[in-house]
């Protein structure tokens, strides 16, 4: 499994945008389609809300890729 560490520079990021920012899809629209199709899980549970707020400490998985969302220190 491939792991991507994503440094979150704000309070949260929308799930579809996270997929775009990590390069797992080409656009936010493509990210929405992946989520709507049930291909994405958050913390081990399939997530169907395209704009679900993802915060530091959460893990997002798409296929064999897992994104670890890391918050900024201090």
VENVEN-V158790 format. One record per pair of residues at least 12 apart in sequence whose C-alpha atoms are under 8 Angstrom apart, sorted by the first residue. I is the first residue (numbers start at 1). J is the second residue. D is the distance in Angstrom with one decimal. If there is no record, write none. Layout:
BEGIN
((I:J:D) (I:J:D))
END
This chain:
BEGIN
((1:64:5.0) (1:65:5.8) (1:66:7.3) (2:64:6.3) (2:65:4.8) (2:66:6.3) (3:65:5.8) (3:66:4.9) (3:67:5.8) (3:68:7.2) (4:22:7.7) (4:65:7.4) (4:66:6.2) (4:67:4.7) (4:68:6.1) (5:67:5.8) (5:68:4.9) (5:69:6.2) (5:70:6.8) (6:22:7.3) (6:67:6.6) (6:68:6.0) (6:69:4.9) (6:70:5.9) (7:69:6.2) (7:70:4.9) (7:71:5.9) (7:72:6.8) (8:55:7.7) (8:56:6.6) (8:69:6.5) (8:70:5.8) (8:71:5.1) (8:72:6.6) (9:71:6.9) (9:72:6.4) (11:55:6.5) (11:56:7.9) (12:53:5.8) (12:54:5.3) (12:55:4.7) (12:56:7.3) (13:53:5.6) (13:54:5.3) (13:55:6.8) (14:50:7.5) (14:51:4.7) (14:52:5.5) (14:53:4.8) (14:54:5.9) (15:31:7.7) (15:50:6.1) (15:51:5.3) (15:52:5.4) (15:53:6.3) (15:54:6.1) (16:28:5.4) (16:29:7.5) (16:30:7.8) (16:31:4.4) (16:32:5.3) (16:35:7.2) (16:50:5.7) (16:51:6.0) (17:31:6.9) (17:51:8.0) (19:31:5.8) (31:50:7.7) (32:50:5.2) (32:51:7.8) (35:47:6.7) (35:48:5.4) (35:49:7.0) (35:50:5.7) (36:48:5.3) (36:49:7.2) (36:50:6.6) (39:62:6.1) (39:63:7.1) (40:60:7.1) (40:61:5.7) (40:62:4.9) (40:63:7.6) (41:60:5.7) (41:61:5.2) (41:62:6.8) (42:58:7.0) (42:59:5.7) (42:60:4.5) (42:61:6.4) (43:58:6.1) (43:59:5.1) (43:60:6.3) (43:61:8.0) (44:59:7.9) (44:60:7.9) (44:61:7.8) (54:69:7.9) (55:69:6.9) (55:71:7.9) (56:69:5.0) (56:70:4.9) (56:71:4.8) (57:69:5.5) (57:70:5.8) (57:71:7.2) (58:70:8.0))
END
